[in-house]
Amino acid sequence: MSTPIPLPGQHRPTEAPPVEPTVVEADVDRLLDRLPSDGDAPMDLNVQAQILERAHEVLVQALSSVDKS
């Protein structure tokens, strides 16, 4: 008897919650709003890097959730 081949994602034990694009966009916008604009005082580069890294994580998590669904 042959073993059935699972469909993509069937091996995952839980379902990923649906991704709301407006929530992802709002989260990223909120993070990017913390960065200095033209004419603002300069910000420490390490702080800027941390903000950009967090925004990147939000996007990666959203893409991963979409990929799992």
C-alpha positions in Angstrom: 0.0 0.0 0.0 1.4 3.4 -0.9 1.7 6.3 1.5 -0.3 9.4 0.5 1.7 12.5 -0.3 0.6 15.5 1.8 -0.3 18.7 0.1 1.9 21.8 0.9 1.3 23.0 4.4 -0.5 19.9 5.6 2.4 18.8 7.8 2.0 22.0 9.9 0.1 21.3 13.2 -1.7 24.7 13.4 -3.3 27.1 11.0 -1.8 30.5 10.7 -4.1 33.4 11.4 -5.1 35.4 8.4 -2.9 38.3 7.5 -4.6 41.7 7.5 -2.7 43.9 5.0 -4.0 47.1 6.7 -2.7 45.9 10.1 0.7 45.1 8.6 0.9 48.4 6.8 -0.1 50.3 10.0 2.6 48.5 12.0 5.3 49.2 9.5 4.1 52.9 9.1 4.2 53.3 12.9 7.8 52.0 13.0 8.9 54.1 10.0 7.3 57.2 11.5 9.9 57.0 14.3 12.7 57.6 11.8 13.9 61.2 11.4 12.6 63.2 8.4 14.4 65.9 6.4 15.3 68.7 8.8 14.9 66.6 11.9 17.8 66.1 14.3 20.0 63.1 13.4 19.2 59.8 15.1 21.7 57.3 16.4 22.4 54.8 13.6 22.0 51.9 15.9 18.5 53.0 16.8 17.7 53.5 13.2 18.9 50.0 12.4 16.8 48.6 15.2 13.7 50.3 13.9 14.3 49.1 10.3 15.1 45.6 11.5 11.8 45.5 13.4 9.9 46.7 10.3 11.6 44.0 8.3 10.6 41.4 10.9 6.9 42.5 10.6 7.0 42.1 6.9 8.8 38.8 7.0 6.3 37.4 9.5 3.4 38.6 7.3 4.9 36.9 4.3 5.5 33.8 6.2 1.9 33.7 7.4 0.6 34.2 3.9 2.9 31.4 2.6 1.6 29.0 5.3 -2.0 29.6 4.4 
